[in-house]
């Protein structure tokens, strides 16, 4: 048996290739849109991709199943479980084989048994893998978003992200029932989940790539909790706000993602056209580090630094129905290519052009002013608050705010800030803060791009506030 895990760090997402080295056949499970990696690996290992499947309709990235099938002519396998609202709309047109609980798939001598594991989503399935020449029993289980290392899949996304009101408690109870099937598996089975630490598909995912059923029975709170009501309360409590783009992903992956052929790359945009692009109402995303943006940026641009959180905040803040331009440093034009690839992973394909930092230079050289973002320490902000000089906005998530916040400070999570700007009092300077300063830097750029220019970023966020021994209160 050939087995390889592919891990996309920006998405915190895992996909898998399982192959039979005797027959040369292989299946890819939960591919993302960057399908070249699977094709190249199969060729290197002397395998041909004969089957492509996925555990469920994903909410956090565009599935690469249709893309990979188009490139390899493989058989598409899709879940037939769940209710009518969560069937794959493109399954029949694409000639997919539909899978139900108890079915199995043979990849040469490798057997994949289908286990219906609803809760995270109604149609979710897991795959129990058996290397039949090596052993009579299974080797491991590909759990998708059902069981993670140290956590379980969140059951609230259909309600919070897809708008199916009143579904999350019922989903939590289905998840609890699914976990009883997981606990019945042999302890030695390896567990290979669909996500790692940093994913918004759970609350506290572990950073370790894999585990075993036996270890998860001991160390995973969700697997270890045997009281159903306690499980439901715990699994629904404190889940982070699902990014706005999750609703788009559900729709795209249900209806059928567009086949790209290759990851698109936009042309270089002329520096002189930056003002025209902004005046036309287009969005320009400055992907430089936050410190560079704060020193000087073109008014009207927003800053989403190209780091580990880029996909998350791009998905929160960028529209799917408008053109987007990118702006990067001259010495990091490859960053723009990386950004385009990452945006394509979540279906943001309308990248109309890429500016180098010569766009900033051209702006400045023409006599126009670059905007800056004021930075202040916790002690400085504390004095401003005492003197009544500022309004302070906490842009962390609601659960973070509940656990501890600055006295008298309002909470507007970063992802909702643009649509709630009308709630802000702007008769004084507006201070934004988060946990450590990265989200508030983005928030400051959003406010400035929407015409709120007297903005201050609290450097170091509430961590720096606590370090300065200033007061924090809890709403719990």
Secondary structure, DSSP 4 states (H G I P E B T S, - for coil): -EEEEEEETTTTEEEEEEEETTTTEEEEES-BS-THHHHHHHHHTT-EEEEEE-SS--SSS-B-HHHHHHHH-PEEEEE--S-GGGS-TTTTTTTPEEE-TT-EEEETTEEEEEEE--SSSTT-EEEEEEETTT-SS--EEEEETSEETTEE--S-HHHHTT--TT-HHHHHHHHHHHHHHHHTS-TT-EEEESB-TT-TTSSS--SSS-EEHHHHHHH-HHHH---HHHHHHHHHTTPPPPPTHHHHHHHHHHH-PPP-SS---PPBPPGGGHHHHHHTT-EEEE-S-HHHHHH-B-TT-EE--SSTTHHHHHHHH--SSS-EEEE--GGGHHHHHHHHHHHHHTT---EEEEE-THHHHHHHHTTPPPB--EEE-HHHHHHHHHTT-EEEEE-S-HHHHHH-B-TT-EE--GGGTGGGGGG---SSEEEEE-SSSHHHHHHHHHHHHTT---EEEETTHHHHHHHTT---B---
